[in-house]
Amino acid sequence: MAAFLDIPPLALSEEALEGLLEEFASRDGTDYGERERSLAEKVADLRSQLTRGELCLLFDQDSETWDLCPREEARRLLQAQEAPGDG
């Protein structure tokens, strides 16, 4: 089972957070609707969602990768790793 850490955005330097948001916003398959938006607009939107607590920054210690995910999904993943496993 993966070992996730919920990383508070303020724990990162501004430069590190900006780099993560830019990388996420430019991933293949990231869909922002019908209208094409600039990278700066996408990053600003992601930053706003993080600030409002709608998105979480999770770090997977096993794979040493990170991802942004909706708050409820992050909560589910974090609770699953805390619960005693059945199998």
C-alpha positions as CSV (number, residue, x, y, z in Angstrom):
1,M,0.0,0.0,0.0
2,A,1.2,3.5,-0.8
3,A,2.4,5.8,2.0
4,F,0.9,9.2,1.2
5,L,1.8,12.5,2.8
6,D,-0.5,15.5,2.6
7,I,1.9,18.4,1.9
8,P,0.6,21.9,2.9
9,P,1.4,24.2,0.0
10,L,2.9,26.8,2.4
11,A,5.5,24.2,3.4
12,L,7.0,24.6,-0.1
13,S,9.0,27.6,-1.3
14,E,7.2,29.8,-3.8
15,E,9.5,28.6,-6.6
16,A,8.9,24.9,-5.8
17,L,5.1,25.3,-5.6
18,E,5.1,27.3,-8.9
19,G,7.2,24.6,-10.6
20,L,4.8,21.8,-9.4
21,L,1.7,23.7,-10.5
22,E,3.3,24.4,-13.9
23,E,4.2,20.8,-14.4
24,F,0.7,19.6,-13.4
25,A,-1.0,22.2,-15.6
26,S,1.1,21.1,-18.6
27,R,0.6,17.4,-18.2
28,D,-0.9,15.6,-21.2
29,G,-4.6,14.9,-20.9
30,T,-5.2,17.7,-18.5
31,D,-8.6,19.1,-19.6
32,Y,-9.7,22.6,-18.9
33,G,-12.8,22.8,-21.0
34,E,-13.6,24.1,-24.4
35,R,-11.6,27.3,-24.3
36,E,-7.8,27.0,-24.4
37,R,-6.2,28.7,-21.4
38,S,-2.7,30.0,-20.9
39,L,-0.3,28.2,-18.5
40,A,-0.5,31.2,-16.2
41,E,-4.3,31.0,-16.1
42,K,-4.1,27.3,-15.3
43,V,-1.6,27.7,-12.6
44,A,-3.6,30.6,-11.0
45,D,-6.7,28.4,-11.0
46,L,-4.8,25.4,-9.4
47,R,-3.3,27.8,-6.8
48,S,-6.7,29.1,-6.0
49,Q,-8.1,25.6,-5.6
50,L,-5.2,24.7,-3.3
51,T,-5.8,27.8,-1.2
52,R,-9.5,27.1,-0.9
53,G,-8.8,23.5,0.2
54,E,-10.5,22.0,-2.9
55,L,-7.2,20.3,-4.0
56,C,-4.5,18.6,-2.0
57,L,-0.9,18.0,-2.8
58,L,-0.1,14.4,-2.0
59,F,3.4,12.9,-2.0
60,D,3.7,9.1,-2.4
61,Q,6.7,8.0,-0.4
62,D,6.9,4.6,-2.1
63,S,7.1,5.9,-5.7
64,E,8.6,9.3,-4.7
65,T,6.0,11.0,-6.9
66,W,3.4,13.7,-6.2
67,D,0.0,14.5,-7.5
68,L,-2.8,17.0,-7.0
69,C,-6.1,15.5,-6.2
70,P,-9.6,16.6,-5.0
71,R,-9.9,17.0,-1.2
72,E,-12.3,14.0,-0.8
73,E,-10.0,11.7,-2.8
74,A,-7.1,12.7,-0.7
75,R,-9.0,12.2,2.5
76,R,-10.0,8.7,1.3
77,L,-6.4,7.8,0.4
78,L,-5.0,9.1,3.7
79,Q,-7.7,7.3,5.8
80,A,-7.2,4.0,3.9
81,Q,-3.5,4.0,4.9
82,E,-4.4,4.6,8.5
83,A,-7.0,1.9,8.8
84,P,-5.9,-1.6,9.7
85,G,-5.6,-3.7,6.5
86,D,-7.8,-6.7,5.8
87,G,-5.5,-8.2,3.3
